[in-house]
Amino acid sequence: FYLVFLRFQGVTEGYNGTIFAYGQTGSGKSFTMQGIADPSTQKGIIPRAFEHIFESVQCAENAKFLVRASYLEIYNEDIRDLLGADTKQKLE
């Protein structure tokens, strides 16, 4: 059993969006978040969310957007940045 929490509704209107996955090791959180690229039906929440955001940005007129993303893992009280150059490095 694991929990995925989505707060994504107003992200293209200037609100922060959060995707939070919590659960036991081996329960499928990473696959749910990342998925696999091929076939496209197996894409995870993150690539689908990015597609949605950038499609919305591309269609918007007379607006500027700043898109920032972070992908953190908290495991055994250690925090790691999964988008960083060294994903094994622990953050303070």
Helices and strands as residue ranges (DSSP letters): E 2-7, G 11-13, E 18-23, H 29-34, G 40-42, H 45-59, E 72-75, E 78-81, E 90-91
